[in-house]
Structures are given as structure tokens and as C-alpha cells.
Amino acid sequence: MRVEITKSRQGLGYFAGDKPDLPEETAKELIDSGYAKLCDEKMESDLPKELPGRAALIKAGLFTKDQVLASKESLVDIKGIGEKLAGEIIEFLTA
């Protein structure tokens, strides 16, 4: 479920204005507690189709190269992305 984060919350990993695609239960909890609102906007991704871990990045709400590079320190926090894959992603996007 795509939401827009309206205010930061400790431990959330997103900031006001971020528009991640979250599991429905998590999204509803954030909406109900006032930390997010439903986002109807569809985000197009500029991530290359052959990018390693692309699906996991998009599922985590990282749709653009800039978002991924800005999040490079926390890529390993994304389910399915370990140290090795995080390194491959950064190398791929900066080559």
C-alpha cells in the first residue's frame, strides 16, 4: 500500500514526504496513528531493469537512482538485501 509519510517517527526509517510502498498492515497502522496518509500517486521507477535487487528496492519504496544512492547506508535493512548485494547495487548505479 503506497503512503506518504506526514511526519517522522523514531525507528521508522522514513521521513516526512517519503512515499514508500508498505505492507498493508504497517501502512494502516501509520495512517491510524497520524504518521502517514494514503497516496494515490503511482511512482514510476528509473531503476534499470537489470539492477540487482531492483524488486526489493521498489518494494521498500525506493523507486529512483537518487533515492537508492541517498539510502546506501541502510540498504542492508531492506528484506532480501545483504552486504554483498548492497555493494553490487551501489557499484551498478555509480559505474
N, C-alpha and C positions, 0 to 999 in steps of 0.2 A: 504494500500500500504506500503510495507516494504522499509524503507530508512535507510541509515547510516548517522548519524549526523556528519558533517565535521568540524563544529566549533560551539561553544556555542553562544546562544543569550539570552539576558535577558528576563525572563518571559517564556522561552520555557520549562524548566523543564527537559531537556536532555543535555547531554554533548558530546563532540567530541568522536566518537567511539561507542556511543549507537546506537542500531539498532531496533527502535520501529516500530510497525505496526500502521500507522496513517491513518486517513480518507484521501481519495484521494485528496480532495481539499487542505487540510493542507500540505500534502506531496508535491504536485506540487508547492505550494507557497514557501516552504522551499527550494526545488530544484532550482526554478527560482531565488531565492534571494541568492543562494550560501551557504546556511546553511546545505544542505543535498545533498546526491546523492542516486540514485536508488540502492537498494540492492537486488540482485538476490538470495542470500543465504537464504535457509529455516532454521529456527531455531527450533530445537526440544526442547520440554519442559520437564523438570524433575519434574514439579509440580505434586503432587499426584492428581489423577482423582477426589478424594473425597474432595479436598481442597475447602472450602467455598470461593466463589468469583473467582474461577480459570479462568473462561471465561473472566471476566472483567480485570483480571491481564494480561492475554495473549493479549487481545485486546489493552491494554495500552502499550504493548511491554515488559512486564516483563515475561520472559519465564523460569527463573530458580529460585530456592530457594534463591541463593545468591543475585540475583537482587531484589527479593521481600524484603528480610531482609535488604538490603542496602537502600531500599526506604521506610522503615517502617514509617518514619516521614511524608511522603507525600502520603500514600495510600489513605487517605480520599479525595485527589484531583482527584482521578480516578472516573469517572462516574459509579455509582452503588455501590460504597463502602463508607459507612459511618463509624462513630467512632466504633460502635459495631462490624461490620463486619471486620474492620481493626484489631481490637483486637483479634477476633477469628482467623483470618489468621495468625497473629504473634504467637499466642498461639499454633495453629496447627503445624506450622513449627518449633517451638522451643521445642515442647514436646518430 
